[in-house]
């Protein structure tokens, strides 16, 4: 009995894709950039927080000060989860 061998199967070349760690870092960087762009636009176009006391005194604080506090906290959380070195798989 004679057997013939088949040609080896050809594997299709794999499409190049972004490594998973770069994708997570890219989205985290984009999110942090958008957070701070929101602070920038609030600083330019946002209103001031004006408080008036009973004795006639008043205080004016730009609203970007308050927004930047929350932006800092959001940046901290996004960076912690977006730039961690472990994979989710």
C-alpha positions as CSV (number, residue, x, y, z in Angstrom):
1,X,0.0,0.0,0.0
2,X,1.3,3.4,-0.9
3,X,0.3,6.6,0.8
4,X,0.7,10.1,-0.4
5,X,1.3,13.0,1.8
6,X,-0.6,16.2,1.4
7,X,1.0,19.5,1.2
8,X,1.2,21.3,4.5
9,X,-1.7,23.6,5.2
10,X,-1.0,27.2,4.7
11,X,-1.8,29.5,7.6
12,X,-3.3,32.8,6.7
13,X,-1.3,35.7,8.0
14,X,-2.7,37.2,11.0
15,X,-3.9,40.8,10.8
16,X,-1.8,43.3,12.7
17,X,-3.7,44.6,15.7
18,X,-2.9,46.9,18.6
19,X,-1.6,45.1,21.6
20,X,-4.2,45.0,24.4
21,X,-2.1,47.0,26.8
22,X,-1.7,49.9,24.3
23,X,-5.5,50.0,23.7
24,X,-6.2,50.4,27.5
25,X,-3.6,53.0,27.8
26,X,-4.8,54.9,24.8
27,X,-8.4,55.1,26.1
28,X,-7.2,56.1,29.5
29,X,-5.1,58.9,28.1
30,X,-8.0,60.1,25.9
31,X,-10.3,60.1,28.9
32,X,-7.9,62.1,31.0
33,X,-7.3,64.6,28.2
34,X,-11.1,65.1,27.8
35,X,-11.5,65.6,31.6
36,X,-8.9,68.4,31.6
37,X,-10.3,69.9,28.4
38,X,-13.6,70.2,30.2
39,X,-11.8,72.0,33.1
40,X,-10.2,74.3,30.6
41,X,-13.4,75.2,28.8
42,X,-15.1,75.7,32.2
43,X,-12.3,78.1,33.2
44,X,-12.7,80.1,30.0
45,X,-16.5,80.1,29.6
46,X,-17.9,79.0,33.0
47,X,-19.5,81.3,35.5
48,X,-18.1,82.4,38.8
49,X,-19.5,81.1,42.1
50,X,-20.7,84.2,44.0
51,X,-21.7,84.1,47.7
52,X,-23.1,87.0,49.6
53,X,-23.1,87.1,53.4
54,X,-25.6,88.6,55.7
55,X,-23.2,91.4,56.7
56,X,-22.8,92.5,53.1
57,X,-19.5,90.7,52.4
58,X,-19.2,88.6,49.3
59,X,-16.8,86.1,47.8
60,X,-16.2,85.2,44.2
61,X,-14.6,81.9,43.2
62,X,-14.2,80.6,39.6
63,X,-16.2,77.5,39.0
64,X,-13.2,75.9,37.5
65,X,-11.7,75.6,41.0
66,X,-14.5,73.2,42.1
67,X,-14.5,71.4,38.7
68,X,-10.7,70.9,38.9
69,X,-11.0,69.1,42.3
70,X,-13.4,66.6,40.8
71,X,-11.2,66.3,37.7
72,X,-8.2,65.5,39.8
73,X,-10.2,62.7,41.5
74,X,-11.5,61.4,38.2
75,X,-7.9,61.5,36.7
76,X,-6.7,59.5,39.7
77,X,-9.3,56.8,39.2
78,X,-8.9,56.6,35.5
79,X,-5.1,56.4,35.7
80,X,-5.2,53.8,38.4
81,X,-7.5,51.5,36.3
82,X,-6.3,52.4,32.8
83,X,-2.5,52.2,33.4
84,X,-2.3,49.2,35.6
85,X,0.1,46.6,34.3
86,X,-2.0,43.4,34.8
87,X,-4.2,42.0,32.0
88,X,-7.9,41.3,32.5
89,X,-7.8,37.9,30.8
